[in-house]
Amino acid sequence: MVSELKVVSQQKEAEVSELKVKIDELQVTAGRETKSREELQLHYQQRLREKQAELDNFRRLDTRSVCFR
C-alpha cells in the first residue's frame, strides 16, 4: 500500500513538473508575442507619422500652387 502511494505520488510530481515546464514555455512564447506586437505597433506608428508628414507636405504644396494661380 505504501509503495503504491509512493508510485502515485511520483507520477503526480512528474505531471506537476511537466506542467511547470509547459507554463514556462508558454510564458516565453507570450513574452515574444508581446514584444513582437510592441515592435509592430512602433513600426506602424512611425509609418503613420511618415505618411502624415507626406500628406502635410502635399497640402502645403497644393496651397502654394493655388496662391500662384
N, CA, C and O atoms as a printed pandas DataFrame, in Angstrom:
     atom_number atom_name residue_name chain_id  residue_number  x_coord  y_coord  z_coord
0              1         N          MET        A               1    0.823   -1.190    0.000
1              2        CA          MET        A               1    0.000    0.000    0.000
2              3         C          MET        A               1    0.871    1.260    0.000
3              4         O          MET        A               1    0.603    2.183   -0.769
4              5         N          VAL        A               2    1.894    1.320    0.834
5              6        CA          VAL        A               2    2.779    2.473    0.900
6              7         C          VAL        A               2    3.540    2.625   -0.407
7              8         O          VAL        A               2    3.720    3.741   -0.894
8              9         N          SER        A               3    3.979    1.536   -0.967
9             10        CA          SER        A               3    4.723    1.604   -2.230
10            11         C          SER        A               3    3.825    2.097   -3.365
11            12         O          SER        A               3    4.284    2.822   -4.247
12            13         N          GLU        A               4    2.551    1.709   -3.347
13            14        CA          GLU        A               4    1.606    2.180   -4.354
14            15         C          GLU        A               4    1.410    3.695   -4.221
15            16         O          GLU        A               4    1.345    4.410   -5.221
16            17         N          LEU        A               5    1.317    4.170   -2.985
17            18        CA          LEU        A               5    1.168    5.612   -2.761
18            19         C          LEU        A               5    2.407    6.368   -3.232
19            20         O          LEU        A               5    2.293    7.470   -3.769
20            21         N          LYS        A               6    3.581    5.788   -3.037
21            22        CA          LYS        A               6    4.808    6.423   -3.499
22            23         C          LYS        A               6    4.823    6.535   -5.017
23            24         O          LYS        A               6    5.228    7.552   -5.579
24            25         N          VAL        A               7    4.368    5.455   -5.671
25            26        CA          VAL        A               7    4.320    5.465   -7.140
26            27         C          VAL        A               7    3.354    6.538   -7.627
27            28         O          VAL        A               7    3.672    7.299   -8.540
28            29         N          VAL        A               8    2.181    6.596   -7.019
29            30        CA          VAL        A               8    1.182    7.602   -7.410
30            31         C          VAL        A               8    1.726    9.000   -7.146
31            32         O          VAL        A               8    1.555    9.905   -7.962
32            33         N          SER        A               9    2.381    9.170   -6.007
33            34        CA          SER        A               9    2.957   10.463   -5.668
34            35         C          SER        A               9    4.029   10.875   -6.676
35            36         O          SER        A               9    4.088   12.032   -7.092
36            37         N          GLN        A              10    4.864    9.932   -7.057
37            38        CA          GLN        A              10    5.914   10.221   -8.050
38            39         C          GLN        A              10    5.301   10.582   -9.401
39            40         O          GLN        A              10    5.792   11.471  -10.097
40            41         N          GLN        A              11    4.228    9.885   -9.765
41            42        CA          GLN        A              11    3.553   10.191  -11.027
42            43         C          GLN        A              11    2.975   11.614  -10.995
43            44         O          GLN        A              11    3.086   12.367  -11.962
44            45         N          LYS        A              12    2.363   11.957   -9.872
45            46        CA          LYS        A              12    1.781   13.296   -9.743
46            47         C          LYS        A              12    2.877   14.365   -9.776
47            48         O          LYS        A              12    2.710   15.419  -10.390
48            49         N          GLU        A              13    3.982   14.086   -9.118
49            50        CA          GLU        A              13    5.101   15.027   -9.137
50            51         C          GLU        A              13    5.644   15.201  -10.551
51            52         O          GLU        A              13    6.015   16.306  -10.946
52            53         N          ALA        A              14    5.691   14.109  -11.311
53            54        CA          ALA        A              14    6.149   14.184  -12.699
54            55         C          ALA        A              14    5.177   15.026  -13.527
55            56         O          ALA        A              14    5.605   15.837  -14.349
56            57         N          GLU        A              15    3.881   14.840  -13.315
57            58        CA          GLU        A              15    2.874   15.624  -14.033
58            59         C          GLU        A              15    3.018   17.109  -13.697
59            60         O          GLU        A              15    2.974   17.966  -14.580
60            61         N          VAL        A              16    3.190   17.395  -12.399
61            62        CA          VAL        A              16    3.353   18.791  -11.976
62            63         C          VAL        A              16    4.596   19.387  -12.623
63            64         O          VAL        A              16    4.580   20.530  -13.080
64            65         N          SER        A              17    5.670   18.610  -12.658
65            66        CA          SER        A              17    6.914   19.087  -13.259
66            67         C          SER        A              17    6.716   19.387  -14.747
67            68         O          SER        A              17    7.180   20.414  -15.242
68            69         N          GLU        A              18    6.036   18.501  -15.448
69            70        CA          GLU        A              18    5.761   18.713  -16.873
70            71         C          GLU        A              18    4.918   19.967  -17.073
71            72         O          GLU        A              18    5.158   20.749  -17.993
72            73         N          LEU        A              19    3.932   20.149  -16.205
73            74        CA          LEU        A              19    3.074   21.337  -16.321
74            75         C          LEU        A              19    3.853   22.616  -16.049
75            76         O          LEU        A              19    3.601   23.639  -16.686
76            77         N          LYS        A              20    4.785   22.573  -15.123
77            78        CA          LYS        A              20    5.619   23.745  -14.855
78            79         C          LYS        A              20    6.474   24.090  -16.071
79            80         O          LYS        A              20    6.654   25.261  -16.404
80            81         N          VAL        A              21    6.998   23.059  -16.726
81            82        CA          VAL        A              21    7.783   23.287  -17.938
82            83         C          VAL        A              21    6.902   23.919  -19.012
83            84         O          VAL        A              21    7.321   24.852  -19.698
84            85         N          LYS        A              22    5.678   23.404  -19.155
85            86        CA          LYS        A              22    4.746   23.955  -20.145
86            87         C          LYS        A              22    4.422   25.413  -19.834
87            88         O          LYS        A              22    4.367   26.247  -20.737
88            89         N          ILE        A              23    4.212   25.714  -18.569
89            90        CA          ILE        A              23    3.917   27.092  -18.159
90            91         C          ILE        A              23    5.083   27.999  -18.536
91            92         O          ILE        A              23    4.884   29.083  -19.083
92            93         N          ASP        A              24    6.292   27.551  -18.242
93            94        CA          ASP        A              24    7.472   28.352  -18.591
94            95         C          ASP        A              24    7.550   28.589  -20.091
95            96         O          ASP        A              24    7.834   29.702  -20.535
96            97         N          GLU        A              25    7.299   27.545  -20.869
97            98        CA          GLU        A              25    7.339   27.680  -22.333
98            99         C          GLU        A              25    6.285   28.672  -22.809
99           100         O          GLU        A              25    6.552   29.506  -23.674
100          101         N          LEU        A              26    5.088   28.577  -22.239
101          102        CA          LEU        A              26    4.016   29.488  -22.634
102          103         C          LEU        A              26    4.323   30.921  -22.236
103          104         O          LEU        A              26    3.987   31.855  -22.965
104          105         N          GLN        A              27    4.962   31.105  -21.080
105          106        CA          GLN        A              27    5.337   32.453  -20.669
106          107         C          GLN        A              27    6.380   33.048  -21.609
107          108         O          GLN        A              27    6.331   34.237  -21.925
108          109         N          VAL        A              28    7.317   32.225  -22.051
109          110        CA          VAL        A              28    8.329   32.697  -23.003
110          111         C          VAL        A              28    7.651   33.078  -24.319
111          112         O          VAL        A              28    7.941   34.124  -24.900
112          113         N          THR        A              29    6.751   32.218  -24.775
113          114        CA          THR        A              29    6.029   32.497  -26.021
114          115         C          THR        A              29    5.201   33.769  -25.892
115          116         O          THR        A              29    5.188   34.596  -26.804
116          117         N          ALA        A              30    4.517   33.930  -24.779
117          118        CA          ALA        A              30    3.711   35.141  -24.557
118          119         C          ALA        A              30    4.601   36.373  -24.541
119          120         O          ALA        A              30    4.222   37.415  -25.077
120          121         N          GLY        A              31    5.772   36.273  -23.939
121          122        CA          GLY        A              31    6.704   37.397  -23.921
122          123         C          GLY        A              31    7.160   37.772  -25.316
123          124         O          GLY        A              31    7.250   38.951  -25.656
124          125         N          ARG        A              32    7.446   36.762  -26.120
125          126        CA          ARG        A              32    7.862   37.023  -27.506
126          127         C          ARG        A              32    6.739   37.686  -28.289
127          128         O          ARG        A              32    6.971   38.628  -29.046
128          129         N          GLU        A              33    5.518   37.185  -28.101
129          130        CA          GLU        A              33    4.371   37.747  -28.808
130          131         C          GLU        A              33    4.146   39.198  -28.397
131          132         O          GLU        A              33    3.850   40.048  -29.238
132          133         N          THR        A              34    4.286   39.476  -27.120
133          134        CA          THR        A              34    4.114   40.844  -26.634
134          135         C          THR        A              34    5.167   41.754  -27.245
135          136         O          THR        A              34    4.853   42.849  -27.712
136          137         N          LYS        A              35    6.412   41.306  -27.243
137          138        CA          LYS        A              35    7.496   42.106  -27.819
138          139         C          LYS        A              35    7.267   42.334  -29.313
139          140         O          LYS        A              35    7.469   43.437  -29.820
140          141         N          SER        A              36    6.850   41.293  -30.000
141          142        CA          SER        A              36    6.591   41.409  -31.435
142          143         C          SER        A              36    5.463   42.407  -31.702
143          144         O          SER        A              36    5.559   43.238  -32.606
144          145         N          ARG        A              37    4.404   42.316  -30.912
145          146        CA          ARG        A              37    3.272   43.237  -31.087
146          147         C          ARG        A              37    3.713   44.681  -30.827
147          148         O          ARG        A              37    3.325   45.593  -31.557
148          149         N          GLU        A              38    4.522   44.881  -29.786
149          150        CA          GLU        A              38    5.005   46.225  -29.484
150          151         C          GLU        A              38    5.883   46.760  -30.611
151          152         O          GLU        A              38    5.778   47.931  -30.978
152          153         N          GLU        A              39    6.747   45.908  -31.160
153          154        CA          GLU        A              39    7.607   46.341  -32.267
154          155         C          GLU        A              39    6.785   46.690  -33.498
155          156         O          GLU        A              39    7.070   47.675  -34.178
156          157         N          LEU        A              40    5.769   45.889  -33.786
157          158        CA          LEU        A              40    4.892   46.189  -34.921
158          159         C          LEU        A              40    4.152   47.505  -34.704
159          160         O          LEU        A              40    4.003   48.310  -35.623
160          161         N          GLN        A              41    3.699   47.705  -33.484
161          162        CA          GLN        A              41    2.982   48.943  -33.188
162          163         C          GLN        A              41    3.893   50.148  -33.389
163          164         O          GLN        A              41    3.471   51.149  -33.968
164          165         N          LEU        A              42    5.129   50.067  -32.924
165          166        CA          LEU        A              42    6.078   51.160  -33.131
166          167         C          LEU        A              42    6.341   51.392  -34.613
167          168         O          LEU        A              42    6.409   52.531  -35.075
168          169         N          HIS        A              43    6.487   50.291  -35.351
169          170        CA          HIS        A              43    6.725   50.386  -36.790
170          171         C          HIS        A              43    5.557   51.101  -37.487
171          172         O          HIS        A              43    5.770   52.002  -38.298
172          173         N          TYR        A              44    4.341   50.696  -37.168
173          174        CA          TYR        A              44    3.188   51.307  -37.823
174          175         C          TYR        A              44    2.980   52.748  -37.385
175          176         O          TYR        A              44    2.516   53.568  -38.177
176          177         N          GLN        A              45    3.314   53.074  -36.143
177          178        CA          GLN        A              45    3.233   54.464  -35.713
178          179         C          GLN        A              45    4.228   55.322  -36.487
179          180         O          GLN        A              45    3.913   56.446  -36.876
180          181         N          GLN        A              46    5.422   54.795  -36.707
181          182        CA          GLN        A              46    6.423   55.515  -37.486
182          183         C          GLN        A              46    5.947   55.715  -38.923
183          184         O          GLN        A              46    6.083   56.799  -39.491
184          185         N          ARG        A              47    5.392   54.664  -39.496
185          186        CA          ARG        A              47    4.866   54.784  -40.869
186          187         C          ARG        A              47    3.741   55.797  -40.946
187          188         O          ARG        A              47    3.645   56.563  -41.905
188          189         N          LEU        A              48    2.894   55.798  -39.934
189          190        CA          LEU        A              48    1.800   56.757  -39.903
190          191         C          LEU        A              48    2.332   58.187  -39.829
191          192         O          LEU        A              48    1.824   59.077  -40.511
192          193         N          ARG        A              49    3.357   58.407  -39.000
193          194        CA          ARG        A              49    3.965   59.745  -38.925
194          195         C          ARG        A              49    4.564   60.140  -40.271
195          196         O          ARG        A              49    4.434   61.288  -40.697
196          197         N          GLU        A              50    5.218   59.196  -40.938
197          198        CA          GLU        A              50    5.810   59.494  -42.242
198          199         C          GLU        A              50    4.738   59.859  -43.260
199          200         O          GLU        A              50    4.883   60.827  -44.007
200          201         N          LYS        A              51    3.671   59.083  -43.286
201          202        CA          LYS        A              51    2.593   59.349  -44.248
202          203         C          LYS        A              51    1.888   60.666  -43.914
203          204         O          LYS        A              51    1.483   61.403  -44.812
204          205         N          GLN        A              52    1.744   60.954  -42.623
205          206        CA          GLN        A              52    1.134   62.216  -42.229
206          207         C          GLN        A              52    2.007   63.386  -42.676
207          208         O          GLN        A              52    1.497   64.404  -43.144
208          209         N          ALA        A              53    3.315   63.237  -42.532
209          210        CA          ALA        A              53    4.241   64.286  -42.975
210          211         C          ALA        A              53    4.148   64.468  -44.490
211          212         O          ALA        A              53    4.170   65.596  -44.982
212          213         N          GLU        A              54    4.045   63.369  -45.225
213          214        CA          GLU        A              54    3.897   63.462  -46.686
214          215         C          GLU        A              54    2.610   64.191  -47.043
215          216         O          GLU        A              54    2.593   65.039  -47.935
216          217         N          LEU        A              55    1.546   63.858  -46.350
217          218        CA          LEU        A              55    0.256   64.496  -46.615
218          219         C          LEU        A              55    0.307   65.989  -46.287
219          220         O          LEU        A              55   -0.193   66.818  -47.048
220          221         N          ASP        A              56    0.909   66.316  -45.160
221          222        CA          ASP        A              56    1.055   67.730  -44.792
222          223         C          ASP        A              56    1.881   68.478  -45.832
223          224         O          ASP        A              56    1.554   69.606  -46.199
224          225         N          ASN        A              57    2.947   67.847  -46.300
225          226        CA          ASN        A              57    3.804   68.445  -47.316
226          227         C          ASN        A              57    3.011   68.668  -48.605
227          228         O          ASN        A              57    3.110   69.728  -49.223
228          229         N          PHE        A              58    2.242   67.687  -48.998
229          230        CA          PHE        A              58    1.428   67.796  -50.205
230          231         C          PHE        A              58    0.424   68.935  -50.069
231          232         O          PHE        A              58    0.225   69.712  -51.004
232          233         N          ARG        A              59   -0.199   69.029  -48.913
233          234        CA          ARG        A              59   -1.185   70.098  -48.703
234          235         C          ARG        A              59   -0.526   71.474  -48.778
235          236         O          ARG        A              59   -1.097   72.412  -49.334
236          237         N          ARG        A              60    0.683   71.589  -48.212
237          238        CA          ARG        A              60    1.397   72.866  -48.276
238          239         C          ARG        A              60    1.721   73.215  -49.728
239          240         O          ARG        A              60    1.572   74.365  -50.141
240          241         N          LEU        A              61    2.160   72.227  -50.497
241          242        CA          LEU        A              61    2.471   72.475  -51.911
242          243         C          LEU        A              61    1.214   72.841  -52.676
243          244         O          LEU        A              61    1.233   73.737  -53.521
244          245         N          ASP        A              62    0.130   72.156  -52.385
245          246        CA          ASP        A              62   -1.132   72.419  -53.069
246          247         C          ASP        A              62   -1.624   73.825  -52.738
247          248         O          ASP        A              62   -2.139   74.519  -53.615
248          249         N          THR        A              63   -1.476   74.247  -51.505
249          250        CA          THR        A              63   -1.882   75.581  -51.098
250          251         C          THR        A              63   -1.063   76.638  -51.803
251          252         O          THR        A              63   -1.597   77.663  -52.227
252          253         N          ARG        A              64    0.235   76.397  -51.932
253          254        CA          ARG        A              64    1.111   77.350  -52.624
254          255         C          ARG        A              64    0.755   77.470  -54.088
255          256         O          ARG        A              64    0.773   78.565  -54.650
256          257         N          SER        A              65    0.428   76.336  -54.715
257          258        CA          SER        A              65    0.115   76.390  -56.145
258          259         C          SER        A              65   -1.182   77.139  -56.381
259          260         O          SER        A              65   -1.344   77.784  -57.417
260          261         N          VAL        A              66   -2.110   77.063  -55.435
261          262        CA          VAL        A              66   -3.359   77.814  -55.561
262          263         C          VAL        A              66   -3.076   79.309  -55.445
263          264         O          VAL        A              66   -3.697   80.107  -56.148
264          265         N          CYS        A              67   -2.170   79.692  -54.590
265          266        CA          CYS        A              67   -1.837   81.102  -54.388
266          267         C          CYS        A              67   -1.159   81.697  -55.617
267          268         O          CYS        A              67   -1.318   82.887  -55.890
268          269         N          PHE        A              68   -0.410   80.895  -56.358
269          270        CA          PHE        A              68    0.317   81.402  -57.512
270          271         C          PHE        A              68   -0.512   81.429  -58.776
271          272         O          PHE        A              68   -0.006   81.887  -59.801
272          273         N          ARG        A              69   -1.705   80.989  -58.775
273          274        CA          ARG        A              69   -2.534   80.946  -59.991
274          275         C          ARG        A              69   -3.128   82.262  -60.331
275          276         O          ARG        A              69   -3.846   82.377  -61.325
